[in-house]
């Protein structure tokens, strides 16, 4: 699971009397803007970044590209329309911007609604389509001379598959029928004075054959002659352990393996002199779902790789190798930032970003002397910043945080407590601005997914759970970073191995008890909710506790055996429980909420995507039927056509309002509606 569910969007004027309410409406939360993926120009003077937008007409969260001048702060939108533009990249000379968009193709033989690469002048102007892959583009990178793009994309559907569909209809064979992803070279014709490009030539396949599927992370050597890439045996998620490193000439030739085994081995980055490659790796640790992801280095000709960040006790995400050293992103508790690593044994140091304790998505200039990033901190909305690296002084370039100025947002603070086995647990406590410690407040626990996710005290838009509205109604909200969460080191992330649910529940309930002991929590009005791993922990609460008035289970696991045989990520279960249900049924029984269902008495809302492959919907049905058989109040809502995330605004509106109605009833005593009723207007 090692993932976080994030969606973003845009917000209209909020400072008017009609919208300056204590808390945002559901629609206002869903319309809140977020920024992401800043890309610094080669000379460090401009930044392109993504800004989200909610499109109610098409029921989509779209992204637009914005550009900002670092010196003046002036910014404007580069792309727009009814579809998204994303993954921008500057040409090496800074004159052009390439990006991926799912807008309808303009080339005669281009497939509709498939993501393709477009190029436009950096100063603005018409974007021109430069790829036409049948199944769309996964990722791309400019070559150093600016004359080509290296692209990862699936090959066209083979004629044999088309013939099979004509004869037998559409079906698939499990662990077969793979559509492998390949690398291609796209030649970019020279643009004329107006920036228009000549007709395209066919893309050149660089990785023929069907024995490898290329990942989205690849890198071109400084001299432009060689591409280093990661590839696994097929695109199946359960095959990610087989990801290794390879090289191929940028104009085609034999594929050469340079790192085999000990993976996943991913995200290669060339050294400035082109003689070595740094990459991310499990380095032989078979428990790579929760073990630290390390940085290793190997010669371009292969050989014995070695880890170069052994003393960094967290996941390390490579950013760039410059003459100053290897830059990577990392986390220290709820804080995150940029680190500089000496690849030849000189140690690691963190670069301070004053005022921006939560910094991520770094992009460096060509010289490696400046960076753009997304940054924020406690009770702040994340913004785009740029800074020199010699003496960091971040300059804010976006201003999306102004949208919350019309609201009395909750105050967020870190709290800590000890779990039942003595483990130190940290969480984020949300309080009303007029919090009075002499009063007693309802407490709602909102549990993140992952399990290697993390909650921080920054301000983010509410999506599945209306946290700001709960606080405005007089509740406290606790977001616990239970055992297994990222940011606290490898040992902490492994504390729920063979102890899932059991240890996690202990972390949650000990946090509830710690707050009750402070005297300001009403112990008779406590609720819990969460999605994915958070939904699993919520299901554990439903089945094993009488301490909660209501629970909401979002895409949660109820039975690990049911999960194991249905999920698309079976290695996750084997790593955390260290066995299969056939070899150790007891650990599957101990960690499954359904085992404790005889104790269940808490009213439970279940929400699930009908096409969820990560936590397949049989888990939801199993929990619902068991609760119904036990006479426990239960409601199950299925979002048809959705997978693990519910990622469209209208259905997220339903998720939010179902949760609000459920807890309004069981925590505040409001009538429980039988079903949601549409409301007039857009200020819900």
C-alpha positions in Angstrom: 0.0 0.0 0.0 2.8 2.5 0.7 0.8 5.3 -0.7 -1.2 8.4 0.2 -4.5 9.4 -1.3 -4.3 13.0 -2.3 -6.6 15.1 -4.6 -6.6 18.8 -5.3 -8.6 21.6 -6.8 -9.4 25.4 -6.9 -11.5 27.9 -4.9 -13.5 31.0 -5.7 -13.5 34.2 -3.6 -14.1 33.3 0.0 -13.9 36.7 1.7 -17.4 37.7 0.9 -19.9 37.7 3.8 -21.8 34.8 2.2 -18.8 32.5 2.3 -16.9 33.9 5.3 -18.3 31.1 7.5 -16.6 29.6 10.5 -15.8 26.5 8.3 -15.8 25.8 4.6 -18.8 24.2 3.1 -18.3 20.8 1.5 -18.0 22.3 -2.0 -15.6 25.0 -0.8 -13.4 22.3 0.6 -13.5 20.4 -2.6 -12.7 23.5 -4.6 -9.6 24.4 -2.6 -6.5 25.0 -4.7 -3.3 23.0 -4.2 0.1 23.5 -5.9 2.6 20.8 -6.9 5.5 19.7 -9.0 7.5 23.0 -9.4 10.2 22.9 -12.1 13.0 25.4 -12.0 14.3 26.8 -15.3 17.9 25.9 -16.2 19.1 29.4 -15.3 17.1 29.4 -12.1 15.1 32.5 -13.0 11.6 31.1 -13.6 9.5 28.3 -12.1 6.7 26.3 -13.7 4.3 24.6 -11.3 1.0 22.8 -11.3 -2.1 24.3 -9.8 -5.3 22.3 -9.3 -8.8 23.2 -10.4 -12.2 21.6 -9.7 -14.2 21.1 -12.8 -17.8 20.4 -11.8 -19.0 20.2 -15.4 -16.8 17.3 -16.3 -16.6 16.0 -12.7 -12.8 16.1 -12.6 -9.9 17.5 -10.6 -7.8 19.1 -13.3 -4.4 20.8 -13.2 -3.1 23.8 -15.0 0.5 25.0 -15.5 1.5 28.3 -14.0 4.8 30.2 -14.5 6.4 32.6 -12.0 9.4 34.9 -12.2 11.7 34.3 -9.2 13.0 37.9 -9.1 9.7 39.8 -9.4 7.2 37.2 -8.1 5.0 37.9 -11.2 3.0 34.8 -12.1 0.4 33.8 -14.7 -1.3 30.7 -16.0 0.2 29.0 -19.0 -2.3 26.3 -19.8 -6.0 26.0 -19.4 -9.1 24.5 -21.0 -11.3 21.6 -20.1 -8.4 19.1 -19.5 -5.3 18.8 -17.4 -1.7 19.7 -18.2 1.1 18.2 -16.0 4.7 17.0 -15.7 6.2 20.1 -17.3 9.9 20.1 -18.2 12.1 22.9 -19.5 14.1 22.5 -22.7 17.9 22.6 -22.0 18.1 26.1 -23.3 15.1 27.3 -21.4 13.3 28.5 -24.6 10.5 25.8 -24.6 8.3 23.9 -22.1 7.2 20.4 -22.8 4.3 18.9 -20.8 1.8 16.0 -20.8 -1.9 16.6 -21.4 -5.0 14.5 -22.0 -6.6 17.2 -24.2 -8.1 15.8 -27.4 -5.3 15.1 -29.9 -4.9 17.5 -32.9 -2.9 15.1 -35.1 -4.9 13.2 -37.7 -4.0 9.8 -36.4 -3.7 10.7 -32.7 -5.9 8.7 -30.3 -8.5 10.8 -28.4 -8.1 11.5 -24.7 -4.8 9.7 -24.4 -2.0 11.7 -22.6 0.5 13.0 -25.1 3.5 15.4 -24.9 3.0 19.0 -26.1 5.7 21.7 -26.5 5.1 25.4 -26.3 7.4 28.5 -26.1 8.3 29.4 -22.6 7.0 33.0 -23.1 3.6 31.6 -24.0 1.8 30.7 -27.2 0.2 27.8 -28.8 1.1 24.3 -27.6 1.9 21.8 -30.3 1.5 18.1 -30.0 4.7 16.2 -30.5 3.8 12.6 -29.7 1.0 10.3 -30.9 1.2 7.0 -28.9 -1.8 4.7 -29.2 -2.1 4.2 -25.4 -0.6 7.5 -24.3 2.6 8.6 -22.7 3.8 7.6 -19.3 6.9 9.9 -18.8 9.4 11.8 -20.9 12.8 13.7 -20.7 14.5 16.2 -23.0 17.9 15.1 -24.4 20.7 17.6 -23.5 20.9 19.0 -27.0 17.1 19.8 -27.0 16.6 17.9 -30.3 14.8 14.8 -29.0 12.6 13.5 -26.2 13.1 10.1 -24.6 9.6 8.8 -23.8 8.2 5.8 -21.9 5.0 4.4 -23.4 3.2 1.2 -24.3 3.6 -0.3 -27.7 0.5 -0.4 -30.0 -1.8 -3.3 -29.4 -0.5 -6.3 -31.3 -2.5 -7.6 -34.2 -2.8 -11.0 -32.5 -4.6 -9.4 -29.6 -6.9 -7.4 -31.9 -7.7 -10.7 -33.7 -8.5 -12.4 -30.4 -10.9 -9.7 -29.4 -12.6 -9.9 -32.8 -13.1 -13.7 -32.3 -13.7 -14.0 -28.5 -14.5 -10.6 -27.2 -12.6 -8.7 -24.5 -11.2 -10.7 -21.6 -7.8 -11.0 -19.9 -5.7 -13.9 -18.6 -4.4 -13.3 -15.0 -0.6 -12.8 -14.9 -0.5 -12.7 -18.7 -1.6 -10.5 -21.5 0.7 -7.8 -20.3 1.1 -4.5 -22.2 4.8 -3.8 -21.7 6.1 -0.3 -21.4 9.1 0.7 -23.6 11.5 3.6 -24.2 11.2 5.5 -27.4 13.1 8.4 -29.0 11.0 11.2 -30.4 12.8 13.6 -32.8 11.8 17.2 -32.5 11.9 19.2 -35.8 13.5 22.6 -35.5 11.0 25.3 -34.8 10.6 28.3 -37.0 10.8 31.9 -35.8 7.2 31.8 -34.6 7.9 28.6 -32.6 5.9 26.3 -34.9 7.2 22.8 -35.4 7.3 20.8 -38.6 5.4 17.4 -38.9 6.6 14.6 -36.7 8.6 11.6 -37.7 7.7 8.2 -36.2 9.1 7.5 -32.8 12.0 5.1 -32.6 11.8 2.1 -30.3 14.8 1.8 -28.0 13.9 -1.3 -25.9 12.4 -4.0 -28.2 11.4 -7.3 -26.8 8.7 -8.4 -24.3 10.9 -9.4 -21.4 11.1 -6.0 -19.7 8.6 -3.2 -18.8 10.2 0.2 -18.3 9.4 2.3 -15.2 8.7 6.0 -15.3 12.1 7.0 -13.8 14.9 7.2 -16.3 17.8 9.6 -16.9 19.9 10.6 -19.9 23.7 10.9 -19.5 25.3 14.3 -19.5 26.7 13.7 -23.0 23.2 12.7 -24.3 24.4 9.3 -25.6 23.0 6.9 -23.1 19.8 6.4 -21.2 19.8 4.7 -17.7 16.4 3.2 -16.8 14.7 0.9 -14.4 12.6 -2.0 -15.7 10.9 -5.0 -14.3 9.8 -8.3 -15.9 6.2 -7.1 -16.5 4.1 -4.1 -15.4 2.3 -6.1 -12.7 2.5 -4.4 -9.3 3.4 -7.7 -7.7 6.5 -7.8 -10.0 8.1 -4.6 -8.6 10.7 -6.7 -6.7 12.2 -7.5 -10.1 13.0 -3.9 -11.0 16.6 -3.6 -12.0 18.8 -1.0 -13.8 19.7 -1.0 -17.4 21.3 1.3 -20.0 20.7 1.7 -23.7 22.1 4.1 -26.3 19.9 7.1 -26.9 19.8 6.4 -30.6 19.2 2.6 -30.1 21.3 -0.5 -29.6 21.6 -3.4 -27.2 20.1 -3.1 -23.7 22.7 -3.7 -21.0 22.0 -4.7 -17.4 24.1 -2.8 -14.8 22.3 -3.8 -11.5 20.6 -7.1 -11.2 18.9 -8.4 -8.0 18.5 -7.0 -4.5 15.7 -4.7 -5.7 13.5 -3.0 -6.4 16.2 -0.8 -8.0 14.8 2.4 -9.4 15.2 6.1 -10.2 18.7 6.3 -11.7 20.7 9.5 -11.7 23.9 10.1 -13.6 27.0 11.6 -12.0 28.1 15.0 -13.5 31.0 13.3 -15.2 28.9 10.5 -16.6 31.0 7.7 -15.1 28.6 6.5 -12.2 24.9 6.2 -11.5 23.1 6.7 -8.2 19.8 5.0 -7.7 17.2 4.1 -5.1 17.2 0.5 -3.8 16.0 -2.0 -1.2 19.6 -3.3 -1.4 18.6 -6.9 -0.8 16.1 -6.3 2.0 13.1 -8.5 1.2 10.8 -6.4 3.4 11.0 -3.5 1.1 7.4 -2.4 1.7 8.4 -1.1 5.2 12.2 -1.1 5.2 14.2 2.0 4.4 14.7 2.8 0.7 18.4 3.5 0.3 20.6 5.3 -2.2 23.4 3.2 -3.8 26.0 4.0 -6.4 27.4 1.8 -9.3 29.8 2.4 -12.2 28.2 2.9 -15.6 29.7 -0.4 -16.7 28.1 -2.2 -13.8 30.1 -3.9 -11.0 29.4 -4.1 -7.3 27.1 -1.3 -6.1 27.4 0.1 -2.6 25.0 2.1 -0.3 26.1 5.7 0.2 23.5 6.9 2.7 23.7 4.1 5.3 23.4 6.4 8.2 20.1 8.1 7.1 17.3 6.3 8.9 14.4 7.0 6.6 13.4 6.7 2.9 15.6 8.7 0.7 14.3 10.1 -2.6 16.9 11.1 -5.2 16.6 14.6 -6.7 19.9 15.3 -8.6 23.6 14.5 -8.6 25.6 17.8 -8.9 29.3 18.7 -8.5 28.4 19.6 -4.9 27.1 16.0 -4.2 23.9 14.0 -4.3 20.7 15.8 -3.3 17.8 13.8 -2.0 14.5 14.4 -0.2 13.9 12.9 3.2 11.8 13.1 6.3 12.4 13.6 10.0 9.2 13.0 11.8 6.5 15.5 10.5 9.3 17.6 9.0 10.7 17.0 5.5 13.4 18.7 3.4 16.4 18.6 1.2 19.6 16.8 2.1 23.1 16.8 0.6 25.1 13.6 0.5 28.8 13.3 -0.2 28.9 10.1 -2.4 32.4 9.4 -1.3 31.9 9.0 2.4 31.7 12.7 3.6 28.3 12.3 5.3 24.9 13.8 5.0 23.7 17.3 6.0 20.2 18.8 5.8 19.7 22.2 4.1 17.6 24.4 6.3 14.7 26.1 4.6 13.8 28.9 7.1 10.1 28.9 7.9 9.3 25.9 5.6 9.7 22.9 7.8 7.7 20.7 5.4 9.5 20.9 2.1 9.2 18.5 -0.8 9.1 18.1 -4.6 12.5 19.8 -5.1 13.7 20.8 -8.6 17.3 22.2 -9.1 18.8 24.5 -11.6 21.2 23.2 -14.3 24.2 24.4 -12.1 22.7 22.9 -9.0 22.9 26.2 -7.2 19.2 27.0 -6.8 16.0 25.1 -6.1 12.3 25.3 -6.4 10.0 23.3 -4.0 6.7 23.1 -2.3 6.9 24.2 1.3 4.9 24.9 4.3 4.7 24.3 8.0 2.3 24.1 11.0 -1.0 25.9 10.3 0.2 26.9 6.9 -1.0 26.0 3.4 1.8 24.6 1.2 3.1 27.1 -1.5 5.7 27.1 -4.2 9.1 28.6 -3.3 12.4 29.2 -4.9 15.8 29.7 -3.1 19.5 29.8 -3.7 21.2 26.7 -2.1 24.4 28.3 -0.8 22.4 30.3 1.8 18.7 29.3 1.5 16.2 32.1 1.8 13.0 30.8 0.3 10.9 33.3 -1.7 7.2 32.5 -2.0 5.9 32.4 -5.6 2.3 31.1 -5.2 -0.4 32.5 -3.0 -3.1 29.7 -2.8 -3.1 30.0 1.0 -5.1 33.2 0.8 -8.2 31.1 0.1 -8.5 30.1 3.7 -8.3 33.6 5.1 -12.1 33.9 5.3 -12.4 30.9 7.6 -11.7 30.2 11.3 -9.5 27.2 10.5 -8.7 24.8 13.3 -5.4 25.2 15.1 -3.0 22.3 14.6 -0.5 21.2 17.2 1.7 18.1 17.8 0.9 15.8 20.7 2.8 12.8 22.0 2.0 9.8 24.1 3.1 6.3 25.0 1.3 3.3 23.6 0.6 0.1 25.5 4.0 -1.4 24.8 5.9 1.8 25.6 6.3 3.0 22.0 6.4 6.7 21.6 3.6 7.9 19.3 3.1 11.3 17.8 -0.1 12.8 16.3 -1.7 16.1 15.2 -4.4 17.5 17.4 -6.9 19.9 15.8 -8.6 22.4 18.1 -11.1 25.2 17.7 -9.5 28.6 17.8 -11.5 29.4 21.0 -10.5 26.2 22.7 -11.1 26.2 26.4 -9.3 23.4 28.4 -12.0 23.7 31.1 -14.6 22.4 28.7 -15.2 18.8 27.5 -15.2 18.3 23.7 -16.2 15.3 21.5 -13.1 13.6 20.0 -13.0 12.3 16.4 -10.0 10.2 15.4 -9.0 10.4 11.7 -6.5 7.7 10.7 -4.2 8.0 7.7 -3.5 5.2 5.2 -0.3 3.6 4.0 0.5 2.3 6.6 3.6 4.4 5.8 1.6 7.6 5.4 2.0 10.5 7.8 -0.1 13.4 9.0 1.5 16.8 9.6 0.2 20.0 11.1 0.1 21.9 7.8 -3.3 23.1 6.4 -4.6 20.8 3.6 -8.0 20.7 2.0 -10.5 18.3 3.5 -11.5 15.6 1.2 -13.0 12.3 2.5 -13.5 13.6 6.1 -14.8 17.1 6.9 -12.3 17.8 9.6 -12.8 21.6 9.6 -16.5 21.3 9.8 -16.2 18.8 12.7 -14.0 21.3 14.6 -16.4 24.1 13.9 -19.2 22.1 15.5 -17.1 21.9 18.7 -15.1 18.7 18.3 -11.4 17.9 18.7 -9.8 15.9 15.9 -6.8 13.6 16.5 -4.7 12.3 13.5 -2.3 9.7 15.0 0.9 8.7 13.3 0.6 5.2 14.5 3.4 2.6 14.3 4.4 2.0 10.7 4.1 5.7 9.8 6.8 7.3 7.8 9.2 9.8 9.3 10.2 7.9 12.5 12.8 5.5 11.2 13.0 1.9 10.1 12.5 0.4 13.5 9.3 2.3 14.1 7.9 1.4 10.7 8.5 -2.3 11.5 6.6 -2.2 14.8 3.4 -3.5 13.2 5.0 -6.4 11.4 3.0 -9.5 12.4 1.1 -7.0 14.7 -1.1 -5.1 12.2 -4.3 -3.9 13.7 -3.4 -5.0 17.2 -0.5 -2.6 17.7 -2.1 0.1 15.6 -5.3 0.0 17.7 -3.3 0.2 20.8 -1.6 3.3 19.5 -5.0 4.9 18.7 -6.7 4.0 22.0 -3.7 5.1 24.0 -3.8 8.5 22.3 -7.6 8.8 23.1 -6.8 7.9 26.7 -4.0 10.4 26.9 -6.3 13.2 25.8 -9.1 12.1 28.1 -6.7 12.2 30.9 -6.1 15.9 30.2 -9.6 16.6 31.2 -11.0 18.2 28.0 -12.4 15.2 26.1 -15.9 13.8 26.6 -15.2 10.1 26.8 -18.8 9.3 25.9 -18.5 11.0 22.5 -15.6 9.5 20.7 -15.6 8.4 17.0 -13.1 7.1 14.5 -12.7 7.0 10.7 -10.1 6.4 8.1 -9.4 5.2 4.5 -7.3 2.3 3.3 -5.0 1.3 6.1 -6.9 3.9 8.2 -10.1 2.1 7.2 -8.6 -1.2 8.3 -7.7 0.2 11.7 -11.3 1.7 11.9 -12.7 -1.8 11.2 -10.5 -3.2 14.0 -12.0 -0.5 16.3 -15.5 -1.5 15.2 -14.9 -5.2 15.9 -12.9 -5.0 19.1 -13.9 -1.9 21.1 -16.9 -0.5 23.0 -15.2 2.8 23.5 -16.5 4.6 20.4 -19.9 6.0 19.6 -19.5 5.6 15.8 -17.0 4.5 13.2 -16.5 5.0 9.5 -14.6 2.4 7.5 -13.3 3.6 4.1 -11.9 1.0 1.8 -10.8 -1.0 4.8 -9.5 -4.6 5.3 -11.8 -6.8 7.3 -10.2 -10.2 6.8 -6.6 -10.6 5.8 -7.2 -13.9 4.0 -10.0 -12.3 2.0 -7.7 -9.5 1.2 -4.7 -11.7 0.3 -6.5 -13.7 -2.3 -8.2 -10.7 -3.9 -5.7 -7.8 -3.8 -3.4 -6.7 -6.6 -0.5 -6.3 -4.1 -0.2 -9.7 -2.4 3.6 -9.2 -1.5 2.5 -6.5 0.9 0.6 -9.0 3.0 3.4 -11.6 3.0 5.9 -9.0 4.1 3.9 -7.5 6.9 2.5 -10.8 8.2 5.6 -12.8 7.1 3.6 -15.7 5.9 0.7 -16.8 3.8 -2.7 -17.7 5.2 -2.0 -21.4 4.3 1.3 -21.5 6.2 0.4 -19.4 9.3 -3.4 -19.0 9.6 -3.0 -17.9 13.2 -1.3 -14.6 12.4 -4.0 -13.9 9.8 -6.7 -14.6 12.4 -5.0 -12.5 15.1 -4.8 -9.4 12.8 -8.2 -9.6 11.1 -11.0 -7.5 12.4 -13.6 -10.1 11.5 -12.0 -12.4 14.1 -13.4 -10.2 16.9 -16.8 -9.5 15.4 -18.6 -11.1 18.3 -17.7 -8.0 20.4 -18.9 -5.5 17.8 -21.5 -3.0 18.8 -20.4 0.3 17.3 -22.6 1.8 14.5 -20.4 1.6 11.4 -20.5 3.4 8.0 -18.7 1.4 5.3 -17.6 3.2 2.1 -15.9 1.4 -0.8 -15.1 1.8 -4.5 -16.8 -0.9 -6.5 -13.7 -1.6 -8.7 -11.1 -1.4 -5.9 -8.3 -3.8 -6.6 -6.0 -2.6 -3.8 -8.5 -3.4 -1.0 -11.1 -5.3 -3.0 -14.7 -4.8 -2.1 -15.3 -8.3 -0.7 -13.7 -6.9 2.5 -16.5 -4.3 2.8 -19.3 -6.8 2.1 -17.8 -9.3 4.6 -17.8 -6.6 7.4 -21.3 -5.4 6.5 -22.8 -8.8 6.5 -21.2 -9.7 9.8 -22.4 -6.5 11.5 -25.9 -7.0 10.1 -26.0 -10.5 11.4 -24.9 -9.2 14.8 -27.6 -6.6 14.8 -25.1 -3.7 14.8 -26.3 -0.6 13.0 -24.5 -0.5 9.6 -24.7 1.4 6.3 -22.6 0.5 3.2 -22.1 2.9 0.3 -20.5 1.6 -2.9 -19.1 4.1 -5.3 -19.6 2.3 -8.6 -16.8 2.6 -11.2 -14.1 3.7 -8.7 -11.0 1.9 -7.6 -9.1 2.5 -4.3 -9.3 6.3 -4.3 -12.6 8.1 -4.9 -11.0 10.7 -7.1 -13.8 12.8 -8.7 -15.4 15.8 -7.0 -19.1 14.8 -7.1 -18.4 11.4 -5.5 -16.0 13.0 -3.0 -18.9 15.3 -2.1 -20.9 12.2 -1.4 -18.1 10.7 0.7 -17.8 13.9 2.7 -21.5 14.3 3.3 -22.1 10.7 4.2 -19.4 11.0 6.9 -20.7 14.3 8.2 -24.3 13.0 8.5 -23.1 9.8 10.2 -21.1 11.5 12.9 -23.6 14.4 13.2 -26.1 11.7 14.3 -24.1 9.6 16.6 -21.9 12.3 18.1 -24.3 15.4 18.1 -27.7 13.6 18.0 -28.9 15.0 14.7 -31.5 13.0 12.7 -29.9 10.4 10.4 -31.1 10.8 6.8 -31.9 7.7 4.9 -30.0 9.0 1.9 -28.3 12.1 0.7 -30.5 14.7 -0.8 -29.2 17.1 -3.4 -29.1 20.7 -2.4 -29.6 23.8 -4.6 -26.6 25.8 -5.6 -22.9 25.1 -5.2 -22.3 26.3 -1.6 -23.0 23.0 0.1 
